[in-house]
Amino acid sequence: MSKNVELPTQHGEATGLTIDNSPLMGGAMTAQELSDRKARLARIAKFSTDQAQKISSEYWEAREGDTIRGEFLGFKILTKNDDKEEDGVKKIPAVVIDTLDGIRLCGAMQVVESFQTGVPQGAAVQVTCTKAKANQMKEFDVLVFEDTVDADADVQ
């Protein structure tokens, strides 16, 4: 009979999650598979972070002159606590752009509306904040590139 075991974080903090001690779904590994996995993990441990693409998400709070360039992935709905809303939560549509620096989410109204009116998912895009004054709506330029760059050619 399996017993559930509490699953802490890597720092030993409680998570409220439990995991039973039944075997890993997918079955047991052979000795060769275990050896191959250890060798792969040893190679992974040596990877340089300079060669990795960051995929964590961050909200892009643009300042005047800031630019992001990447691939448009689609839209997400962000939520923010707001006592003025009926259910206490304000829903904010945001554009999701994959960049070399990670995934950026932008909920600026002008950017979202620009993307909703004709940017196809997967398009190469650039968003530049052209105006950011206190107590005024920010302004942006949104560019969509024709993705005609040869994948094997050097981009300058």
Buried (B, 14 or more C-beta within 10 A) or exposed (E): EEEEEEEEEEEEEEEEEEEEEEEEEEEEEEEEEEEEEEEEEEEEEEEEEEEEEEEEBEEBEBEEEBEBBBBBBEBBEEEEEEEEEEEEEEEBBBBBBBBEBBBBBBBBEBBBEBBEEEBEEEBBBBBBBBEBEEEEEBBBEBBBEEEEEEEEEEEE
